[in-house]
Amino acid sequence: MTTTTATAEADRRTVTGSTPGAARGRRRPGRIRRIGLPYLLLLPALVLELLVHLVPMVMGILMSFKALTRFSIRDWSAAPWSGFDNYKISVDINAPAGEALLHSFWVTCGFTVLSVGLCWLLGTATAIFLQDTFRGRGVLRTLFLVPYALPVYTAVITWAFMFQHDNGLVNHVLHDQLGLTDKPSFWLIGDNSFIALLTVSVWKGWPFAFLVVMAGLQNIPKELYEAAALDGAGMWQQIRRITLPSLRPVNQVLVLVLFLWTFNDFNTPYVLFGKAAPEAADLISIHVYQTTFATWNFGTGSAMSVLLLLFLLVVTGVYLLLTSRRRKTADV
C-alpha cells in the first residue's frame, strides 16, 4: 500500500514537473507582488505629498536659520547663516517683533476657542434637532450645508460687502431697520473687526460640524432612546446620558480638525481685511504673512512659521495623548 502511494506521488510530480518546494517558490513572488501593490498605488500620492508639503517645509526650516532679507532674497541659498537669531527675535517679548507676535498669538487663541466652540455647539444642536422626522427636514439639511459648499473667497467677499459702513446689509438691519445701534458701526476696522471675523468663521465652519455630528448620530441605536423614554428620561437627560457619550469619539476628531483649520486660517482674514489686518483681528497666520512679505524679513517670518508648526504639533500630541488615555479609562 505504501509502495503504491509513493509511486502515485512520484508519477504526479513527474506529470506536473514540480515539487512542494518549487510550488512555494512560485507562490512567493506572487505574495511579494500582492504586498507591494498597495505601496505602488500609494506612490503617486507620496510623491505629490513630498513635492507639495515636505519640500517647502524643509526649505522653510532652512530659511529660518538664514539672515534672509530683501537684499539676499535673489540668491537665498547664499544668504549668511544667522543661527537662532531669527528665533530669538521672534520670542523676545521685550522687542517689538516678539511683542507683536505674542499679541497675535493670544488673539488667535481667543478667536480659535470661540470659533471652535460655537461651531461645535451650533452643529451639534442642529444635528440633534434634525434627527426627528418632520416635513421640510431635507430642505433644511440642504440649506444648512450651503455655507460649507460655497467657495471660501466667494463667501468672504460677500460678507465683506455686507459689513461695509455706508451701504452694508449688517448696518442697514441693525441701525436702520431695528435701531439697535446709535449710528452705523465700522465692522472691518477697530475692535469690531474681531466680531466680524468670528462671525464669518462660524458661519462657514459650523456646517462641517453639523455634517460630522449628523453622520455620528446615525450609529446610535434608536432602541437606547426608546428604553430611556420608557424609564422616564426626558429629552435633556437622553442627550446628556446617551447622545453626548456616544458622540465622544466623533467629537474628539471633530474638535481637533476644527482647531487646526481655525488656528491656521489665512484665507478668511486676508480676504476680509486685506494684507493689513486690524490689531484686534491680527491672527498669527496673517501676522506671519505681513512679517515675511510686507517687511521682507523672510528669515524671521520662516522662524515664526516653524514656531507655529511646533506649537501645533505639541498641542495635537498632547490632545491625542489625553483623549486616548480617557478612552482607555472609559473602556476599563
DOTORSE-518285 format. One line per 8 residues: number of its first residue (from 1); their letters; for each residue x, y, z of N, C-alpha, C. Coordinates in steps of 0.2 Angstrom, whole numbers. Example, Ala and Ser with C-alpha at 12.3 -4.5 7.8 and 13.67 -1.06 7.14 Angstrom:
<roses>
1	as	66 -28 39 62 -22 39 66 -16 39  64 -11 35 68 -5 36 64 0 39
</roses>
This chain:
<roses>
1	mttttata	4 -6 0 0 0 0 4 6 0  10 6 4 14 12 5 18 13 -2  20 7 -5 24 7 -11 19 10 -17  13 8 -17 8 11 -22 7 18 -21  7 21 -15 6 28 -13 12 32 -16  18 29 -14 24 33 -16 25 33 -23  23 28 -27 23 28 -34 18 33 -37  12 33 -34 7 38 -37 10 45 -36
9	eadrrtvt	13 47 -30 16 53 -29 21 55 -33  26 50 -35 31 51 -40 28 53 -47  23 49 -49 20 50 -55 17 57 -56  14 59 -50 11 66 -50 16 71 -51  22 70 -47 27 75 -48 30 75 -55  30 69 -58 33 69 -64 29 73 -69  22 72 -69 17 75 -73 17 82 -73  17 84 -66 16 92 -65 23 95 -66
17	gstpgaar	29 91 -65 35 94 -66 37 99 -60  34 98 -54 35 102 -48 36 98 -42  38 101 -37 39 99 -30 35 104 -25  34 102 -19 31 106 -15 35 112 -14  42 112 -13 46 117 -13 46 122 -19  46 119 -25 45 123 -31 39 127 -31  33 124 -28 27 127 -28 27 133 -24  30 132 -18 31 138 -13 35 143 -16
25	grrrpgri	40 141 -20 45 146 -23 41 150 -28  36 147 -32 32 151 -37 27 155 -33  24 153 -27 19 157 -24 23 163 -21  29 163 -19 32 168 -15 32 175 -19  35 175 -26 34 181 -30 27 184 -30  22 179 -31 15 182 -31 13 185 -25  16 183 -19 14 186 -12 18 193 -12  24 193 -14 28 199 -14 24 204 -18
33	rriglpyl	22 202 -24 18 207 -28 12 210 -25  8 205 -22 2 207 -18 4 212 -12  9 211 -9 11 215 -3 14 222 -6  17 222 -11 20 228 -14 15 232 -18  9 229 -20 4 233 -24 2 239 -20  0 238 -14 -3 244 -10 2 250 -10  8 248 -9 14 254 -9 14 257 -16  14 253 -21 14 255 -28 9 260 -30
41	lllpalvl	3 258 -27 -3 263 -28 -3 269 -24  1 269 -19 1 275 -15 7 279 -17  11 277 -21 17 280 -23 16 287 -26  11 288 -31 10 295 -34 7 300 -28  3 297 -24 1 302 -18 7 304 -14  12 299 -12 18 300 -8 22 305 -12  23 305 -18 27 309 -22 24 316 -22  18 317 -23 14 323 -23 15 327 -16
49	ellvhlvp	14 322 -11 15 325 -4 22 328 -3  27 324 -5 33 326 -5 35 333 -8  32 334 -14 33 340 -18 29 346 -15  23 344 -13 19 350 -11 20 352 -4  21 347 1 22 349 8 29 348 11  32 343 10 38 341 13 44 346 11  44 346 4 50 350 1 49 358 3  44 361 3 43 368 5 44 368 13
57	mvmgilms	42 363 16 43 364 24 50 364 25  54 359 22 61 359 23 65 365 21  63 368 16 66 374 13 64 380 18  58 380 21 56 385 26 60 384 32  62 378 34 66 377 40 73 380 39  76 378 33 82 381 31 82 388 31  77 391 28 77 399 28 77 402 35  74 398 40 73 401 46 80 402 50
65	fkaltrfs	85 399 47 92 399 50 96 404 46  94 408 42 97 412 37 95 419 38  100 424 37 98 431 38 96 433 31  90 431 30 87 432 23 82 438 23  84 443 19 81 450 19 80 451 11  77 457 10 76 459 3 83 460 -1  88 460 3 95 461 -1 98 454 -3  96 449 0 98 442 -1 93 437 -4
73	irdwsaap	87 440 -5 82 435 -7 83 433 -15  87 437 -18 88 435 -25 92 428 -26  97 427 -21 100 421 -21 100 419 -13  94 416 -11 93 414 -4 98 409 -2  100 404 -6 105 399 -4 111 402 -2  113 408 -4 120 411 -2 119 416 3  113 416 6 112 421 12 116 419 18  119 423 22 123 421 28 119 418 33
81	wsgfdnyk	122 413 36 118 409 42 118 414 48  112 414 51 111 418 57 110 414 63  110 407 63 109 403 68 102 403 71  101 404 78 95 405 81 93 412 82  96 417 78 94 424 79 87 426 77  85 423 72 78 424 70 73 421 75  75 416 78 70 413 84 70 417 90  76 420 91 77 424 97 73 431 96
89	isvdinap	73 433 90 69 440 89 62 438 89  60 432 87 53 431 87 50 430 94  54 427 99 51 425 106 53 431 111  57 436 109 59 441 113 53 446 114  49 445 119 43 449 120 44 456 122  51 457 124 53 464 126 54 468 119  55 465 114 56 468 107 50 469 103  50 474 99 43 475 95 41 469 91
97	ageallhs	45 465 88 43 459 84 40 454 89  44 452 94 41 447 99 35 449 102  34 456 104 28 458 107 22 458 103  23 460 96 18 459 91 16 452 90  21 447 90 19 440 89 15 437 95  17 439 101 14 437 107 6 439 107  5 446 105 -1 448 104 -5 445 99  -2 443 93 -6 440 88 -7 433 90
105	fwvtcgft	-3 430 94 -4 423 97 -10 423 101  -11 427 106 -16 427 111 -23 429 107  -23 433 102 -29 435 98 -31 428 94  -26 425 92 -28 419 88 -31 413 93  -28 413 99 -30 408 104 -38 409 106  -39 416 107 -46 418 109 -51 417 103  -48 418 97 -53 418 91 -54 410 90  -49 406 91 -50 399 90 -54 396 95
113	vlsvglcw	-54 397 101 -58 394 106 -65 396 105  -67 403 103 -73 405 102 -76 402 96  -72 402 90 -75 399 84 -76 392 84  -71 388 87 -72 380 88 -78 379 92  -79 382 98 -84 381 102 -91 383 99  -92 388 96 -98 390 93 -100 385 87  -95 384 83 -96 379 78 -98 372 80  -95 370 85 -97 363 88 -104 364 91
121	llgtatai	-105 369 95 -112 370 98 -118 370 93  -117 375 88 -122 375 83 -123 369 79  -117 366 77 -118 360 73 -121 354 77  -119 353 83 -122 348 87 -129 349 88  -131 355 90 -138 357 92 -142 356 85  -140 358 80 -144 357 74 -145 350 71  -139 346 72 -139 339 70 -144 335 75  -144 337 81 -149 333 86 -156 335 84
129	flqdtfrg	-157 342 82 -164 344 81 -167 341 75  -162 340 70 -164 337 63 -165 329 63  -164 326 69 -164 319 69 -172 317 69  -176 321 72 -183 319 71 -186 320 64  -191 316 62 -194 317 56 -199 322 56  -199 326 51 -204 331 50 -204 334 43  -209 337 41 -209 340 34 -204 346 33  -201 345 28 -196 350 26 -189 349 29
137	rgvlrtlf	-188 343 32 -181 342 35 -176 341 30  -177 338 24 -172 338 19 -170 345 16  -175 349 16 -174 356 13 -169 360 18  -170 359 25 -166 362 30 -159 359 30  -159 353 29 -152 350 29 -148 353 23  -151 354 17 -148 356 11 -146 364 12  -150 367 15 -149 375 16 -143 375 21  -143 371 27 -138 372 32 -131 370 29
145	lvpyalpv	-131 366 24 -124 364 21 -122 369 15  -126 374 14 -124 379 8 -117 383 10  -117 386 16 -110 389 18 -104 385 17  -105 378 19 -99 374 18 -98 372 11  -103 372 6 -102 371 -1 -99 377 -5  -101 383 -2 -98 389 -6 -91 389 -6  -88 392 -11 -81 393 -11 -79 399 -6  -73 398 -3 -71 402 3 -71 409 1
153	ytavitwa	-68 411 -5 -67 418 -7 -74 421 -9  -78 417 -12 -85 420 -13 -89 422 -7  -88 417 -2 -92 419 4 -89 424 8  -83 425 8 -80 430 12 -80 437 9  -80 437 2 -81 443 -1 -88 446 0  -93 441 0 -100 443 1 -100 446 8  -97 443 13 -98 446 20 -94 452 20  -89 453 16 -85 460 16 -90 465 14
161	fmfqhdng	-94 464 9 -99 469 6 -104 470 12  -106 465 15 -112 466 20 -109 470 26  -103 470 27 -100 473 33 -98 480 31  -99 483 25 -97 489 24 -101 495 28  -98 500 29 -100 505 34 -106 509 31  -106 511 25 -111 515 22 -117 511 19  -116 506 15 -121 503 12 -121 496 13  -118 493 19 -118 486 21 -125 484 23
169	lvnhvlhd	-126 478 22 -133 475 25 -133 474 32  -127 473 35 -127 472 43 -129 479 46  -126 484 44 -128 491 47 -135 493 45  -137 491 39 -144 493 37 -149 489 41  -148 483 43 -153 479 48 -152 481 55  -146 482 57 -145 484 64 -147 491 66  -145 495 62 -146 503 63 -153 505 60  -154 504 53 -159 507 50 -166 503 52
177	qlgltdkp	-166 497 52 -172 493 52 -174 492 60  -169 489 64 -170 488 71 -169 493 76  -164 498 74 -162 503 78 -159 501 84  -155 496 84 -151 493 89 -144 497 91  -142 501 86 -136 505 87 -138 512 86  -134 517 89 -135 524 88 -133 526 81  -128 523 79 -125 525 72 -122 519 69  -121 519 62 -118 514 59 -111 512 61
185	sfwligdn	-110 506 62 -103 504 65 -98 502 60  -92 503 61 -86 501 57 -85 494 59  -86 489 55 -85 482 56 -79 479 54  -75 482 49 -69 480 46 -63 483 49  -64 488 54 -58 491 57 -60 492 65  -55 493 69 -56 493 76 -58 487 79  -60 488 85 -62 482 89 -68 477 86  -72 480 82 -77 477 79 -75 472 74
193	sfialltv	-69 472 72 -66 468 67 -66 461 69  -64 460 76 -64 453 79 -71 450 78  -76 454 80 -83 451 79 -85 449 72  -83 453 68 -84 452 61 -80 446 58  -74 445 60 -70 439 58 -73 433 62  -75 433 68 -78 427 71 -85 425 68  -89 430 66 -95 429 63 -94 425 56  -89 427 52 -88 424 46 -85 417 47
201	svwkgwpf	-81 416 52 -78 410 53 -83 405 55  -87 407 60 -93 402 62 -98 401 57  -99 406 53 -104 405 48 -102 399 43  -96 400 41 -93 395 36 -90 388 39  -90 388 46 -87 382 49 -92 377 52  -98 380 54 -102 376 58 -106 371 54  -107 372 47 -110 366 43 -105 360 43  -99 361 44 -95 355 44 -96 351 50
209	aflvvmag	-96 354 56 -98 351 62 -105 348 62  -109 351 59 -116 348 58 -116 342 54  -112 342 49 -112 336 44 -109 330 48  -103 331 52 -100 326 55 -104 323 61  -107 328 65 -111 325 70 -117 322 68  -120 324 62 -126 321 60 -124 314 57  -118 313 54 -116 306 52 -115 302 59  -112 305 64 -111 301 70 -117 299 73
217	lqnipkel	-123 303 73 -129 301 76 -132 295 73  -131 293 66 -134 288 63 -131 281 66  -126 281 70 -123 275 73 -126 274 80  -130 278 82 -133 277 89 -140 273 88  -140 267 91 -146 263 91 -152 267 93  -158 267 90 -164 270 92 -167 267 98  -165 260 99 -168 257 105 -166 260 112  -160 263 112 -157 266 118 -162 272 120
225	yeaaaldg	-164 276 115 -169 281 116 -176 279 118  -178 273 115 -184 270 117 -184 268 124  -179 264 126 -178 262 133 -178 267 138  -174 273 136 -173 278 141 -180 282 141  -184 282 136 -191 285 137 -195 281 141  -195 275 140 -199 270 145 -197 271 152  -191 273 153 -189 273 160 -190 280 163  -193 285 159 -195 291 161 -190 297 160
233	agmwqqir	-185 295 156 -180 300 154 -182 305 149  -181 312 151 -183 317 146 -178 318 141  -180 323 137 -175 325 131 -168 327 133  -168 331 138 -161 333 140 -157 328 143  -161 323 147 -157 318 150 -155 313 145  -159 312 140 -157 307 134 -150 310 130  -150 317 129 -145 320 126 -138 319 131  -139 320 137 -134 320 142 -131 313 143
241	ritlpslr	-136 308 143 -134 301 145 -132 297 139  -135 298 134 -135 294 128 -131 297 122  -133 303 120 -131 306 114 -124 308 114  -122 313 119 -116 315 120 -110 310 122  -112 305 126 -107 300 127 -105 296 121  -111 294 117 -110 290 111 -106 294 105  -107 301 106 -103 305 101 -96 307 103  -94 304 108 -87 306 111 -81 305 106
249	pvnqvlvl	-81 299 103 -76 298 98 -76 302 92  -82 304 90 -83 308 84 -81 315 86  -83 318 92 -81 324 94 -74 325 95  -70 320 97 -63 321 98 -60 322 91  -62 319 86 -59 320 80 -61 327 77  -68 329 78 -70 335 75 -67 341 78  -66 341 85 -63 347 88 -56 348 86  -52 342 85 -45 343 83 -45 346 76
257	vlflwtfn	-49 343 71 -49 346 65 -51 353 64  -56 355 68 -59 362 68 -53 367 71  -50 364 76 -44 368 79 -39 369 74  -36 364 71 -31 365 66 -33 370 60  -39 369 58 -41 373 52 -42 380 55  -45 381 61 -46 388 63 -40 392 65  -35 388 68 -29 391 70 -25 393 65  -25 389 59 -21 391 53 -24 395 48
265	dfntpyvl	-31 397 49 -35 400 44 -31 407 42  -30 407 35 -27 413 32 -32 416 27  -36 412 24 -40 415 18 -45 420 21  -48 418 27 -54 422 29 -51 429 31  -46 430 35 -44 437 37 -41 440 31  -37 437 27 -34 440 21 -39 443 16  -44 439 15 -50 442 10 -54 447 13  -55 446 20 -60 451 23 -56 458 25
273	fgkaapea	-50 458 27 -47 464 28 -41 466 24  -39 462 19 -33 463 15 -27 461 18  -21 464 16 -15 462 18 -13 465 25  -16 470 27 -15 473 34 -22 472 38  -22 467 42 -27 466 47 -27 471 53  -33 472 55 -33 477 61 -30 473 67  -28 477 72 -25 474 78 -29 469 82  -35 471 82 -40 467 86 -41 460 82
281	adlisihv	-40 460 76 -41 453 72 -34 451 69  -29 453 72 -22 451 69 -21 444 71  -23 439 67 -22 432 68 -15 430 66  -12 425 69 -5 424 68 -3 422 61  -8 419 57 -7 417 50 -5 423 46  -10 428 47 -9 435 43 -3 439 46  -1 438 52 4 441 55 11 439 52  11 432 51 17 429 48 18 432 41
289	yqttfatw	12 432 38 12 434 31 15 441 30  12 446 35 15 453 35 22 453 36  24 449 41 31 450 43 36 447 37  33 442 33 38 439 28 37 444 22  32 446 20 31 449 13 30 456 13  28 459 19 27 466 19 33 470 21  37 467 26 43 470 28 49 466 25  48 461 21 53 457 18 58 454 23
297	nfgtgsam	56 452 29 60 448 34 59 441 33  61 438 28 60 431 26 62 426 31  68 428 34 71 423 39 67 423 46  65 429 48 61 430 54 54 427 53  51 428 47 45 425 45 45 418 45  50 415 42 51 407 42 52 405 49  55 408 54 56 406 60 49 406 64  45 411 63 38 411 66 34 406 63
305	svllllfl	35 404 57 31 398 54 33 392 57  40 391 58 42 385 62 40 384 69  40 390 72 37 390 79 30 388 79  26 391 74 19 389 74 18 382 73  22 379 68 22 372 67 23 368 73  28 370 77 30 366 83 24 367 88  21 372 89 16 373 94 10 369 92  8 368 85 3 364 83 4 357 84
313	lvvtgvyl	10 355 83 12 348 84 12 346 92  14 351 96 14 349 103 7 349 106  2 354 103 -5 354 106 -8 347 103  -7 346 97 -10 340 94 -8 333 97  -1 333 99 1 327 103 -2 326 110  -2 332 113 -5 332 120 -12 330 120  -16 333 115 -23 332 114 -24 324 113  -21 321 108 -21 314 106 -20 310 112
321	lltsrrrk	-14 312 116 -12 308 122 -18 308 127  -21 314 129 -26 314 134 -32 311 132  -34 311 125 -40 308 123 -40 301 123  -34 298 121 -33 291 121 -33 288 128  -30 292 133 -30 289 140 -37 289 142  -41 294 141 -48 295 143 -52 289 140  -50 287 134 -54 282 130 -52 275 134  -46 274 135 -44 268 139 -47 267 145
329	tadv	-47 273 149 -50 273 156 -58 271 155  -61 274 150 -68 273 149 -69 266 147  -65 263 143 -66 256 142 -65 251 147  -60 253 152 -59 249 158 -65 249 163
</roses>
